[in-house]
């Protein structure tokens, strides 16, 4: 199983990914609020 150890995802990549997801979610929330206020 030792040959699988080099295929792990680094923690920094996960942090960047989660930050992008949270930014995207915030953007979608703002967009949704804008759409609701216009209609």
Secondary structure, DSSP 8 states (H G I E B T S, - for coil): -GGGGGG---HHHHHHHHHHHHHHHHHHHHHHHHHHHH-
